[in-house]
Amino acid sequence: MDCSLNGMCSLTGVCRCEQPWSGPTCGELTFRPATRPAAAYGFSPNVTSWGGSPVAAGGQWHLFVSEIAGKGCGLTKWESHSRVAHATAPSVMGPYKKQDVALAVEAHNPHVLAFQGEYLLFHIGSAASTHPIENCTARTSEGNFVQTAVTSSVGALIHRSHSLNGPWVPAATTMPGPCVNPAPWALANGSLAVVCSGADLHNRTWHLLVSDAAGLTGKWTSRPIFPGVSPPTVRPHKFWEDPVLFMDARNHWHILAHCYVPHYDASNDYVSGHLFSQDGLSWNESAVEPYRHSVMFTGDVVQNFSTLERPKLVVDASSRLTHLFNGVSPRWPCAPCGGCTSCKVTPGTDWTYTLVRELLYS
């Protein structure tokens, strides 16, 4: 436990970490320097995107990515203009080429996994909005982007398909809600586990939902596992969101997440967090962040991002983490935004894209 379930404690009290984890408590991820821009989606051709879920099948890679529809629209429109694009690439590193729209507006934060002979696409939003798609390059006389009232669903929805090329149809399920930003994982016993964060800012408690062998339509258990906010002893006060759930080769449970502090600058802000558990029932919070604002590229070039959110992982057949995908905002420095996490939705600087990095094994 002193080694974050990512290594073993030696007789001298030193953690011997399992790659790609490192650090005194095996709580930090190590990355291979990336070739710039390491953009999986949204960099070129330029379109605002915000993270994606990778799946390998048929000799190629598929990415289901949140993109913002409408001409010139940025992430400020995510609640009304977000849709799930389906893109492919011959390599996990991309770049990915758009093939089609898997789910129409408003659908956001997709996570796709194979389960019981088909593919499930978890997301938030109804994917059935009647909100008109706008031309966001139109400006008011004050020079600001035109803003419209938006609504979004706080519950998770699921679509299913026998092919990653679709069509995707709504899936019947007895999974309890509310469930924001669902993080599913197929368990070895044939059941399904889903981590759900709280419904709103006033109810951040995370729950672990586990189905029986019937899967989506079976009987589910639900238990709270994490308050969604770090204890008051952690300063600045840390808020958690965007979980991604996985199990390691020793059947330990792990969650990576985005962490943030409203209205703080880079030196006081958070970017990521790690929770770990031996049994999925009792969870522990790592004292260190798995990754920070800086990204190392080849040639010893470092680029800082105001925020890296919506983490999604590639986990191979040996339960090794191999790649991390994030929605990123390249705005830096971030102080003019009023807080690092605010840059992504600051009009005029709300273009974001989806970054992919390879984890390091020697």
C-alpha positions in Angstrom: 0.0 0.0 0.0 2.9 2.4 0.7 3.8 1.9 -3.0 0.3 2.8 -4.3 -0.2 -0.9 -5.3 2.2 -0.1 -8.2 5.3 -1.8 -6.7 6.7 -3.7 -3.7 8.3 -2.3 -0.6 11.8 -3.6 -0.1 13.4 -4.6 3.2 15.1 -1.2 3.4 11.7 0.6 3.1 12.2 1.7 -0.5 9.5 1.1 -3.2 10.5 -0.9 -6.2 8.1 0.3 -8.8 6.5 -1.6 -11.6 6.8 0.3 -14.9 5.5 2.7 -16.1 5.1 3.9 -12.5 8.0 5.7 -10.7 8.7 8.0 -7.7 9.1 7.3 -4.0 5.6 5.9 -3.7 5.2 4.6 -7.3 2.6 7.3 -7.8 4.0 9.0 -10.9 3.6 7.9 -14.5 6.6 8.1 -16.8 6.2 8.9 -20.5 8.3 8.4 -23.6 9.1 11.8 -25.2 6.4 12.4 -27.8 6.9 13.7 -31.4 5.2 17.1 -31.6 2.3 17.8 -31.6 1.3 14.2 -30.5 -2.2 15.2 -31.4 -4.5 12.2 -31.9 -7.4 14.3 -33.1 -8.4 18.0 -33.6 -5.0 19.6 -34.3 -5.0 19.2 -38.1 -7.6 19.5 -39.6 -8.4 22.0 -36.9 -11.5 21.2 -34.9 -12.2 21.5 -31.2 -12.1 18.1 -29.5 -12.0 17.0 -25.9 -10.6 13.6 -25.3 -11.4 10.2 -26.8 -11.7 6.5 -26.1 -9.3 4.2 -28.2 -10.2 0.7 -29.3 -8.2 -1.7 -31.4 -9.9 -4.0 -33.9 -9.4 -5.5 -37.3 -5.8 -4.4 -37.6 -6.5 -0.7 -37.0 -7.3 1.7 -34.1 -10.6 3.4 -33.6 -11.0 6.6 -31.6 -14.4 7.8 -30.3 -13.8 11.4 -29.6 -15.8 14.3 -28.3 -15.8 17.0 -31.0 -17.6 20.3 -31.1 -19.9 20.7 -34.1 -20.5 24.1 -35.8 -18.1 26.4 -37.7 -15.4 27.7 -35.5 -17.1 26.5 -32.3 -14.9 26.1 -29.2 -15.3 24.2 -26.0 -17.6 26.8 -24.5 -20.3 25.1 -26.6 -19.7 21.6 -25.2 -23.1 21.4 -23.5 -25.0 22.0 -26.8 -22.7 21.2 -29.7 -20.7 18.2 -28.5 -21.0 15.0 -30.5 -19.1 11.7 -30.7 -16.9 11.4 -33.8 -15.5 8.0 -35.0 -12.0 8.2 -36.4 -9.4 5.6 -37.3 -5.6 5.3 -37.7 -3.2 2.4 -38.4 -1.3 3.2 -35.2 -2.5 4.0 -31.7 -0.5 7.3 -31.9 -2.6 8.5 -34.8 -3.3 11.0 -36.1 -6.8 9.7 -36.5 -8.9 10.4 -39.6 -12.6 11.1 -39.1 -14.9 8.4 -40.6 -18.3 9.3 -39.4 -20.4 10.7 -36.5 -21.2 7.9 -34.1 -23.6 9.9 -31.9 -25.1 13.3 -32.8 -25.4 16.3 -30.4 -25.5 16.4 -27.6 -23.2 13.5 -26.6 -20.0 13.9 -24.7 -17.2 12.0 -23.0 -17.5 8.7 -24.8 -16.0 5.4 -23.4 -16.2 2.3 -25.6 -15.4 -1.2 -24.5 -16.0 -4.7 -25.8 -18.5 -6.7 -23.6 -20.4 -9.9 -24.1 -19.9 -10.1 -27.8 -20.6 -6.5 -28.7 -19.4 -3.0 -28.1 -20.9 -0.6 -25.6 -20.5 3.2 -25.9 -21.0 5.0 -22.5 -21.5 8.7 -22.7 -23.3 11.7 -21.1 -25.9 13.7 -23.0 -29.0 12.5 -24.8 -27.5 12.3 -28.4 -31.0 13.5 -29.5 -30.8 17.3 -29.1 -32.9 19.6 -31.3 -30.6 22.5 -30.6 -29.5 24.2 -33.9 -25.8 24.0 -34.8 -24.4 27.4 -34.9 -21.8 29.4 -36.8 -19.6 30.4 -33.9 -17.4 32.7 -36.0 -20.3 35.2 -36.0 -19.6 37.9 -33.4 -21.6 40.5 -31.5 -20.8 44.2 -31.7 -18.7 43.9 -28.6 -16.5 41.3 -30.3 -17.5 38.4 -28.1 -18.6 35.0 -29.2 -22.4 34.7 -29.5 -23.6 32.7 -26.5 -26.9 30.7 -26.3 -28.6 29.0 -23.4 -27.7 25.3 -23.2 -28.9 22.3 -21.4 -27.2 18.9 -20.8 -28.1 15.6 -19.3 -26.6 14.6 -15.9 -27.1 10.9 -16.4 -25.1 8.4 -18.3 -26.5 6.8 -21.4 -25.3 3.7 -23.3 -25.4 2.8 -26.9 -24.5 -0.6 -28.3 -23.3 -2.0 -31.6 -21.9 -5.2 -33.0 -19.5 -3.2 -35.1 -17.3 -0.2 -34.3 -18.5 1.3 -37.5 -22.1 1.3 -36.1 -24.9 1.7 -36.3 -25.2 2.6 -32.6 -28.6 2.0 -30.9 -29.7 2.9 -27.4 -29.1 0.0 -25.0 -31.7 -1.1 -22.4 -30.1 -1.2 -18.9 -31.1 -1.4 -15.3 -27.9 0.4 -14.3 -28.7 2.8 -11.4 -28.2 6.5 -11.7 -27.4 9.4 -11.7 -24.1 8.6 -13.3 -21.9 11.4 -14.6 -18.8 10.7 -16.7 -19.2 6.9 -16.5 -16.0 4.8 -16.3 -16.7 1.2 -17.3 -14.5 -1.9 -16.9 -15.3 -5.5 -18.0 -14.5 -7.8 -15.1 -13.0 -11.3 -15.5 -16.1 -13.0 -14.0 -18.3 -11.7 -16.8 -19.9 -8.8 -15.0 -19.5 -5.1 -15.5 -18.1 -2.4 -13.2 -18.8 1.3 -13.7 -17.5 4.2 -11.6 -19.8 7.2 -11.7 -19.1 10.6 -10.3 -21.7 12.8 -8.6 -24.6 14.5 -10.3 -23.6 18.1 -9.6 -21.2 20.4 -7.6 -23.2 19.8 -4.4 -23.2 16.0 -4.7 -19.8 14.8 -5.8 -19.8 11.4 -4.2 -18.5 8.7 -6.5 -20.1 5.3 -6.7 -18.9 1.9 -7.9 -21.7 0.0 -9.7 -21.2 -3.7 -10.4 -23.6 -5.9 -12.4 -24.2 -9.6 -12.1 -23.4 -11.9 -15.0 -26.5 -10.6 -17.0 -24.6 -7.4 -17.6 -26.6 -4.3 -18.5 -30.0 -5.7 -17.7 -29.0 -7.7 -14.7 -29.0 -6.9 -11.0 -26.6 -4.1 -9.9 -25.0 -3.2 -6.6 -24.0 0.3 -5.8 -21.8 1.6 -3.1 -20.1 5.0 -2.4 -16.3 4.8 -2.7 -15.0 8.4 -2.7 -16.3 11.8 -1.8 -15.1 13.4 -5.0 -13.3 16.1 -3.0 -10.0 15.6 -1.1 -10.1 16.1 2.7 -9.7 19.6 4.1 -6.1 18.8 5.1 -5.2 18.9 1.4 -4.5 22.5 0.3 -5.5 24.0 -2.1 -8.7 22.1 -1.8 -8.8 19.4 -4.5 -11.8 18.6 -6.7 -12.0 15.3 -8.6 -13.8 14.4 -11.9 -13.4 12.4 -15.1 -12.6 9.0 -13.6 -11.1 6.2 -15.7 -11.2 2.7 -14.1 -8.8 -0.2 -14.7 -7.4 -3.3 -13.0 -3.8 -4.3 -13.0 -2.2 -7.7 -13.4 -2.6 -8.5 -9.7 -6.3 -7.6 -9.8 -5.8 -4.4 -7.9 -8.3 -1.6 -8.7 -7.1 1.8 -9.9 -8.7 5.1 -11.0 -7.0 7.9 -12.8 -8.9 11.2 -12.8 -8.7 14.9 -13.5 -8.2 17.1 -10.4 -8.5 20.8 -10.2 -8.8 23.9 -8.0 -11.0 26.7 -9.2 -9.3 30.1 -9.7 -5.8 29.0 -9.0 -2.7 29.5 -11.1 -0.3 26.8 -12.3 1.9 26.7 -9.2 -1.1 26.0 -7.0 -3.3 24.0 -9.4 -3.8 20.3 -9.8 -4.1 18.3 -13.0 -4.5 14.6 -12.2 -5.1 12.2 -9.3 -4.8 8.4 -8.6 -7.0 6.3 -6.4 -6.2 2.6 -5.6 -7.8 -0.3 -3.9 -7.1 -3.9 -3.2 -10.7 -5.0 -3.3 -12.8 -2.2 -5.0 -14.4 -1.5 -1.6 -11.8 0.5 0.4 -10.0 3.2 -1.7 -6.9 5.2 -1.0 -5.8 8.5 -2.4 -2.3 9.0 -3.7 -0.5 11.9 -2.2 1.2 12.7 -5.6 -0.2 13.4 -9.0 0.4 10.9 -11.8 1.2 13.7 -14.2 1.4 17.5 -14.3 1.0 20.4 -16.7 4.3 19.8 -18.6 4.6 17.4 -21.5 8.0 16.3 -22.8 8.6 16.1 -26.5 11.6 14.8 -28.4 14.6 17.1 -28.4 14.1 17.9 -24.7 11.3 20.3 -25.6 8.8 20.9 -22.9 5.3 22.3 -23.5 3.0 23.3 -20.7 -0.8 22.9 -21.0 -3.2 24.8 -18.8 -5.1 21.6 -18.3 -5.1 17.9 -19.3 -8.5 16.3 -18.7 -10.8 13.4 -19.7 -8.1 10.7 -19.3 -8.5 7.5 -21.2 -6.1 4.6 -21.2 -4.9 1.8 -23.5 -4.5 -1.4 -21.4 -2.9 -4.3 -23.2 -3.7 -8.1 -22.8 -1.1 -8.3 -20.1 -2.9 -5.5 -18.1 -0.1 -3.1 -18.8 -0.8 0.6 -19.3 0.6 1.6 -22.7 -0.9 4.9 -23.7 -2.8 7.9 -22.2 -5.2 10.1 -24.1 -6.3 13.5 -22.7 -8.3 16.5 -23.8 -5.8 19.4 -23.6 -5.9 23.1 -23.6 -2.6 24.6 -25.0 -3.2 28.0 -23.4 -0.1 29.0 -21.3 0.4 30.8 -19.0 -3.1 30.2 -17.6 -3.4 33.1 -15.1 -5.3 35.4 -17.5 -8.1 32.8 -17.6 -8.8 33.3 -13.9 -7.7 29.7 -13.2 -6.0 27.0 -15.2 -9.1 24.8 -15.7 -11.0 27.9 -16.9 -8.8 28.4 -20.0 -10.6 25.7 -21.9 -13.9 27.6 -21.7 -12.5 31.1 -22.0 -14.1 32.6 -25.3 -11.4 33.2 -27.8 -9.0 30.7 -26.3 -11.3 27.7 -26.0 -9.8 25.7 -28.9 -8.7 22.3 -27.5 -7.5 19.1 -29.0 -6.9 15.4 -28.0 -3.4 14.4 -27.0 -1.9 10.9 -26.9 1.3 9.9 -25.1 3.1 6.6 -24.9 4.0 5.3 -21.4 7.6 4.4 -20.8 9.0 0.9 -20.4 12.8 0.4 -20.5 
